[in-house]
Amino acid sequence: MAETKVTHSWGGFIAFSFDHMPHIADKDGIHYIGGCCGSGVAMMSYLGDIAARKALGHAYDPTFEVPFKRQPFYTGDPWFMPAIIATLELRDRLRV
């Protein structure tokens, strides 16, 4: 892999939960999933199936139907993410 050139990448601050677990929830009849935490495509497809079963009133696996963990003083603005990302990038460069 050392010779492999990376031509595309993706980054963002979306869908990471404080407990590092995916979640299924609903509010006012709207069913949603969140917190893929890096497992994206495979996990969201699975959770989408579960959320659809729940929305249709079919039997479903409630494993991921837990409340999102909240953090004290967090207002929804991920102001700390640039520092975390910089730290992780440095670790990658240093191969720690």
N, C-alpha and C positions, 0 to 999 in steps of 0.2 A: 504494500500500500504506500510505501514511502515515495514511490515514483508517480503515484496517481495524483493528477491535478484536480482540485476541487473547482468546479466552474460555477456552481450555484449553491446557495445556502438560504436558510430561512431563520429568522429570529423574531422574537416578540415577547410581550409581557402578558399574554393571554392564557387563560385556562389553567392556572396553577393554584392549587388550594393550599391553605396553611397546614393541613394535616397530610399533604402529599398523596391524597386519595381521590379517586373519581367519585362523583356524586350524581344522583338522580333526584330531582325535586319537582315540585309543581307549585304554582301560585296563581290563584284566580282562574283555575282551569287550564293554565298554560304549563305544559310539561317540558322540562329542559334537563340537559346534562352539562356537566362542567368539571373542570379539574383533571384534565387528561394527563397532566404532569409529565409530558414527554412520551407517553405511550400512544398518543394521537390516533392514527387511522384504525388500528386494530381495536383498541379499547372503545373508541367512540362508536364504531360500527356495532359492537356488542351492546353497549349501553343504549344506543339508539333503538335497537330491537327490544330491549327491556322497557324503555320509556314508551314505545309504541304499544306494547302489550298492556302496560298499565293504563295508558290513555284510552284504549279500546275496552278496558274492563276485563281483560283476559288474565289468567294466572301468570305471574311473573316472579323473578328472583329479586327479593327486596334487599339483597346484600349491600348495595351501594346507596340505598335510600336512607341516608343519615344526614343530619343537619351539617351545613358547612361550619367549620370551626372559625370562630371570630378571634381577632387579635385586639387587645386593648390599644386604644389610641389610633388604630388604623381607620382612615376615612375613605379609602377607596383609591387614593392616589399612591401609586407604587414609587414613591420618591427614592426608595432605597435600592431599586433594581439596578441602576447604572453601577453602583458600587459593588453589588453582588456579581454582576456580569463581568466587571473588570477583574475581580478576584478570581473568578472561575477561568477567565481567559488567561490570566497570568499562570494559574496552576497548570493549564493545558500547555502553555509554552515551556514551563519548567518541567513538565511531565511528572508532576507530584501525584 
